[in-house]
Amino acid sequence: MRKKATIAVAQVEYPAMPAAANRGSAEFDAGAAVAYSQACAESAGALFEEAGKKGADLVLGPEDMTRAALYLEPGEPDVFAQLAQPIPGPLTERLAQITRRYRMYVAACFVEREGRRLYNTLVVTGRDGDVAYRYRKVHLPCTEVKRVSAGEEISVVDLDFAAVAGCICYDIIFPEHVLAAALKGADLILHPTVGFGWTEGLGEATLRVRANDCSVCIAAALPYGGLLSPGRSQVVDYDGIVLADAGYRAGVVVSAEMDFARERVGKFADLVGFPELRARLAMERKPQAYGVISAPQPPILSRYPGKRIL
């Protein structure tokens, strides 16, 4: 079913890190790091609660809500692995309490542990507290690839207002990612991230172009941390129009009502035979010309002999 829904993004301001939680400090203590991680998760949870009180149907938080990535570098003890969460587990149960209280969906991103593997995972808990969706980040940047396993599927799930898909941080740099989700039927892309593209200006442009090109809405949640992480969490509609922008504010929730039943109408409908632009663009594709997109070794790599990702 596709219908109207209020989509919120939480722009979290994390608490200051105590010296004992800083691995570079002489005072470092693994227990303090775990306690700090829990405090960060609670900061996100408080904003999820705020979104629920405001009547949101879904709220999205930023990537790595437990801030486990602060401890990515191997060390003893391995705090990064220690902070990874099973699904279901204590963190998803905490999220489930919020979803049940406000009868909304909560989309949260954190490091998942399954057996010996760690994933950068987006989880959506349903209105009844169940795990409605799980997406594991497919495109891993060089900072993560040695510690985190890559997901293998760009999955889509039907919620009670629209179909949604995950796209975590670096994923959105690859236009194929959002297009694949859109062609699978996604109406809303959930984009938790710690950064905003290569630059802030390009980050917003990327959101708007991906949304417009693929006829999908995008909710992007970023943390607020001053100069290096200024925020700019947004909700963008099918036409690439920014409907909500958290700006440079700390610890806020912004939202927009999205009509997922609305169809984009394209020009020249009389010549095409129908007005729905999303259907038209899907039909006018020429897949036979796009083979290079899925080639493991596209011709461009011949310019870079001997280059490889470390």
C-alpha positions in Angstrom: 0.0 0.0 0.0 1.2 3.5 -0.8 -0.2 6.4 1.1 0.7 9.5 3.1 3.2 9.2 5.9 5.2 11.6 8.1 8.9 10.9 7.7 11.3 12.3 10.3 15.1 12.4 10.5 17.0 12.8 13.8 20.1 15.0 13.8 21.8 13.6 16.9 24.4 15.6 19.0 26.4 13.0 20.9 27.7 13.7 24.4 31.3 14.8 24.9 33.7 11.8 25.1 35.2 11.4 28.6 39.0 10.9 28.6 38.6 7.3 29.9 36.6 6.4 26.7 39.3 7.8 24.4 41.6 5.1 23.2 44.4 7.6 22.8 44.3 8.7 26.4 46.5 7.3 29.2 43.2 7.0 31.2 41.6 4.7 28.6 39.3 2.1 30.0 37.2 -0.3 27.8 34.4 -0.2 30.3 34.2 3.6 29.9 34.1 3.2 26.1 31.2 0.8 26.4 29.4 3.2 28.7 30.1 6.1 26.4 28.7 4.1 23.4 25.5 3.4 25.4 25.1 7.1 26.2 25.4 7.9 22.5 22.7 5.4 21.6 20.5 6.9 24.3 21.0 10.4 22.7 19.7 9.0 19.5 16.9 7.2 21.3 15.8 10.4 23.0 15.3 12.0 19.5 13.4 8.9 18.3 11.1 9.4 21.3 10.7 13.1 20.3 9.7 12.1 16.8 7.1 9.7 18.2 5.6 12.4 20.3 5.3 14.6 17.2 3.4 11.9 15.3 6.0 10.6 12.9 5.3 7.4 11.1 9.0 6.6 10.7 12.1 8.2 12.1 15.6 7.7 10.8 18.8 8.1 12.8 22.4 8.6 11.6 24.9 5.9 10.8 26.7 4.2 13.7 24.5 5.4 16.5 26.7 3.7 19.1 29.8 5.3 17.7 31.6 2.0 17.5 33.6 3.3 14.5 35.7 5.4 17.0 37.3 2.1 17.9 37.8 0.6 14.4 41.5 0.3 14.7 42.5 -3.2 16.1 43.6 -3.2 19.7 43.4 -5.0 22.9 40.7 -5.2 24.1 38.8 -5.1 20.7 36.3 -2.5 21.7 34.8 -2.3 18.2 33.9 -6.0 18.2 32.7 -5.7 21.8 30.3 -2.9 20.8 28.8 -4.9 17.9 25.1 -5.8 18.5 23.3 -9.1 17.7 19.9 -8.8 15.9 17.6 -9.3 17.8 19.4 -8.1 20.9 19.4 -5.5 23.6 19.6 -2.5 21.3 16.8 -3.7 19.0 14.7 -4.4 22.0 15.3 -0.8 23.2 14.2 0.4 19.7 11.2 -1.9 19.9 10.0 -0.3 23.1 9.9 3.1 21.3 8.1 1.7 18.3 5.5 0.0 20.4 5.0 3.1 22.5 4.4 5.4 19.6 3.1 2.9 17.0 5.8 4.1 14.5 8.8 2.7 12.6 12.3 3.4 13.9 15.2 3.0 11.4 18.5 2.8 13.2 22.1 2.0 12.0 24.8 0.3 14.1 27.4 -2.4 13.9 25.8 -5.8 13.9 27.5 -9.0 15.0 26.4 -12.4 13.5 28.7 -15.2 14.5 32.3 -14.0 13.8 31.2 -11.5 11.2 30.6 -7.8 11.7 28.3 -5.7 9.5 27.3 -2.0 9.2 23.6 -2.6 9.4 20.4 -0.6 9.1 17.5 -2.1 11.0 13.8 -1.0 10.9 11.7 -2.0 13.8 8.0 -2.2 13.1 5.1 -0.5 14.8 4.6 -3.7 16.9 8.3 -3.9 17.8 9.3 -6.6 15.4 12.3 -6.4 13.1 10.7 -5.4 9.9 13.8 -4.9 7.8 17.5 -5.4 7.9 20.0 -4.0 5.3 23.8 -4.5 5.5 26.0 -1.9 3.9 27.2 -3.1 0.5 29.8 -0.4 -0.4 32.5 -0.3 2.3 35.0 2.6 2.3 38.7 1.9 2.9 38.2 2.8 6.6 35.8 -0.1 7.2 36.7 -2.8 4.7 39.3 -4.5 7.0 37.0 -4.9 9.9 33.5 -5.1 8.4 31.9 -7.6 6.1 30.0 -6.2 3.1 26.4 -6.9 2.5 25.4 -8.7 -0.7 22.0 -7.4 -1.5 20.1 -4.1 -2.1 16.9 -5.3 -0.5 13.5 -3.6 -0.5 10.6 -4.2 2.0 7.0 -3.1 2.0 6.0 -1.2 5.1 2.4 -0.2 5.6 2.8 3.1 3.8 5.4 2.5 1.1 8.3 0.3 0.0 11.7 1.2 1.6 15.3 0.4 0.9 18.6 1.1 2.8 21.5 3.1 1.5 24.2 3.6 4.2 26.8 6.5 3.9 29.3 5.5 1.1 26.5 3.5 -0.7 25.0 6.7 -2.1 28.2 7.6 -3.9 27.4 4.8 -6.4 24.3 5.8 -8.5 23.7 2.2 -9.3 22.7 1.6 -5.7 19.7 3.9 -5.6 18.7 3.0 -9.1 18.7 -0.7 -8.2 16.5 -0.1 -5.2 14.1 2.1 -7.3 13.8 -0.6 -10.0 13.0 -3.1 -7.3 10.1 -0.8 -6.3 11.4 1.3 -3.5 9.5 4.5 -2.8 11.7 5.7 0.0 15.5 5.4 0.4 16.7 5.5 4.1 20.2 7.1 4.1 21.9 7.1 7.5 25.4 8.6 7.2 28.2 10.2 9.1 29.1 12.5 6.2 27.5 14.4 3.4 29.1 13.3 0.1 32.6 14.5 -0.9 31.6 18.0 0.2 28.5 19.5 1.8 27.4 21.1 -1.4 27.9 17.9 -3.4 26.2 15.9 -0.7 22.9 17.8 -1.0 23.2 17.8 -4.8 23.7 14.0 -4.7 20.5 13.5 -2.6 18.5 15.7 -4.9 19.8 14.2 -8.2 19.4 10.6 -7.0 15.8 11.3 -5.9 14.9 13.0 -9.2 16.7 10.5 -11.5 15.2 7.5 -9.8 11.7 8.9 -8.8 12.3 8.0 -5.1 12.1 10.0 -1.9 15.2 10.1 0.3 15.5 10.6 4.0 19.1 11.4 5.1 20.1 11.5 8.8 23.5 12.9 9.8 24.9 13.6 13.2 25.7 17.1 14.4 29.3 17.7 15.7 30.2 21.3 14.8 32.7 22.1 12.1 33.5 18.6 10.9 29.9 17.3 11.1 27.7 20.3 10.7 24.4 18.3 10.2 22.1 19.1 7.3 19.8 16.1 7.7 17.1 16.2 5.1 13.9 14.8 3.7 13.8 15.0 -0.2 10.8 14.2 -2.4 10.5 12.4 -5.7 11.2 15.6 -7.6 14.5 16.4 -5.8 12.9 19.1 -3.7 14.1 19.4 -0.1 11.0 19.3 2.1 12.8 19.3 5.5 16.3 20.4 6.4 17.7 20.3 10.0 20.3 22.9 9.0 23.2 23.4 11.4 21.2 22.7 14.6 22.2 20.3 17.3 19.9 17.6 18.6 16.8 18.2 16.5 14.2 16.3 14.7 12.7 17.5 11.4 10.0 15.9 9.3 7.8 16.1 6.3 4.6 14.5 5.2 5.2 12.5 2.0 2.4 11.3 -0.3 3.7 8.0 -1.6 0.5 7.5 -3.6 1.3 10.5 -5.7 2.7 9.7 -9.1 5.2 12.0 -10.9 3.7 13.3 -14.1 6.0 13.8 -17.1 5.8 15.9 -20.1 4.5 14.6 -23.5 1.9 12.3 -21.8 -0.3 12.6 -24.9 2.6 11.2 -27.0 3.6 8.5 -24.6 0.1 7.3 -23.8 0.1 7.7 -20.0 1.4 10.4 -17.6 3.2 8.4 -14.9 6.9 9.3 -15.3 8.4 6.6 -13.1 6.8 3.9 -15.3 7.8 5.6 -18.5 11.5 6.0 -17.5 11.6 2.3 -16.5 10.2 1.3 -19.8 12.5 3.6 -21.8 15.6 2.1 -20.4 18.0 0.3 -22.7 19.5 -2.5 -20.6 21.4 -4.0 -23.6 23.5 -0.9 -23.7 24.5 -0.9 -20.0 26.5 -4.1 -19.7 29.7 -2.3 -18.7 28.0 -1.1 -15.5 28.1 -4.6 -14.1 31.5 -5.6 -15.5 34.0 -6.5 -12.8 36.8 -5.0 -14.9 35.5 -2.1 -17.0 37.8 -0.7 -19.7 38.5 2.4 -17.6 40.6 0.3 -15.3 43.1 -0.4 -18.1 44.4 3.2 -17.5 45.4 2.2 -14.0 47.6 -0.9 -14.3 48.7 -2.5 -11.1 46.3 -0.4 -9.0 44.4 -2.2 -6.3 42.5 -1.5 -3.1 44.8 -2.2 -0.1 
